[in-house]
Amino acid sequence: MTRRTRRSNPPKQNEIRSIIVHCAVALHRETGPGLLETVYEAVLARDLEARGLRVARQIPIPIELRGLRFDEGFRADLIVEDTVLVELKSVEKVTKAHH
């Protein structure tokens, strides 16, 4: 997990999303399909940090269900600038469930 101090003018959500999409597409074009999700995650996180964004990896996200709280309902692959959650998928074929 990587954390940096807050900036006085953090980027806006649309700007963050544009940078994420740009970096993800560039990474996919460079490497193509077939790598493990963890590899894409590590490289994308570094690319985003190189663009000046704060990135946290594998952050537990609590959930509440049936009146019970589970501290680790799932893990977010990346959280960028404490604002945008990025969930990566590395699959052989995209199905309806992925949309």
Secondary structure, DSSP 4 states (H G I P E B T S, - for coil): ----PPPSSPPPHHHHHHHHHHHHHHHHHHH-S-S-HHHHHHHHHHHHHHTT--EEEEEEEEEEETTEEEEEEEEEEEEETTTEEE-----SS--GGG-
